[in-house]
């Protein structure tokens, strides 16, 4: 896996907005709550969730969060 020199983050193609959605999901927020917090429509949040599931090869939110920690997209300071 490739990492950036400055942030030591994996480069798996997760966008900054997808990462925000993942962080909010890891805090237990619903699609509607995430949409409100990020000034997006719920449909857009669902699109980000689908992209995350595909990119992280996850079947559900729990797997997305677990893989987010494994790939260092999330850490305990984001909770």
C-alpha positions in Angstrom: 0.0 0.0 0.0 1.3 3.5 -0.9 1.4 6.2 1.7 2.0 9.9 1.5 5.2 11.3 2.8 3.7 14.0 5.0 0.5 12.4 6.5 1.3 8.7 6.3 -2.2 8.1 5.1 -3.0 5.2 2.7 -3.8 6.3 -0.8 -6.8 4.1 -1.6 -8.8 6.9 -3.3 -11.1 7.9 -0.5 -11.9 11.6 -1.0 -11.8 14.2 1.8 -15.7 14.3 1.8 -15.9 10.5 2.0 -13.6 10.6 4.9 -15.8 13.2 6.7 -18.8 10.9 6.1 -16.9 7.9 7.5 -15.9 9.9 10.6 -19.5 11.0 11.2 -20.7 7.4 10.7 -18.1 6.2 13.2 -19.7 8.7 15.7 -23.1 7.0 15.2 -24.7 9.7 13.1 -27.5 8.9 10.7 -27.6 9.8 7.0 -29.9 12.7 7.8 -27.7 14.0 10.6 -24.6 13.7 8.4 -26.4 15.6 5.6 -27.4 18.4 7.9 -23.9 18.6 9.4 -22.2 18.7 6.0 -24.8 20.8 4.2 -25.6 18.0 1.7 -28.7 16.2 0.6 -29.3 12.8 2.1 -29.0 11.4 -1.4 -25.5 12.7 -1.7 -24.5 11.2 1.7 -25.9 7.9 0.5 -23.7 8.2 -2.6 -20.7 8.7 -0.5 -21.6 5.7 1.7 -21.9 3.5 -1.4 -18.6 4.7 -2.7 -17.0 4.0 0.7 -18.5 0.5 0.8 -17.0 -0.2 -2.6 -13.6 1.4 -2.0 -13.2 -0.3 1.4 -14.7 -3.6 0.2 -17.2 -3.5 3.1 -20.6 -5.1 3.3 -22.0 -2.8 6.0 -21.2 0.3 8.2 -19.5 -1.7 10.8 -17.0 -3.1 8.3 -16.5 0.3 6.8 -15.5 1.7 10.3 -13.3 -1.3 11.1 -11.5 -0.9 7.7 -11.3 2.8 8.3 -9.3 2.2 11.4 -7.2 -0.5 9.8 -6.2 1.8 7.0 -5.7 4.8 9.3 -8.5 6.8 7.8 -9.9 7.0 11.3 -8.3 7.2 14.6 -9.5 7.5 18.2 -9.1 11.2 18.2 -11.8 11.5 15.5 -14.4 9.9 17.8 
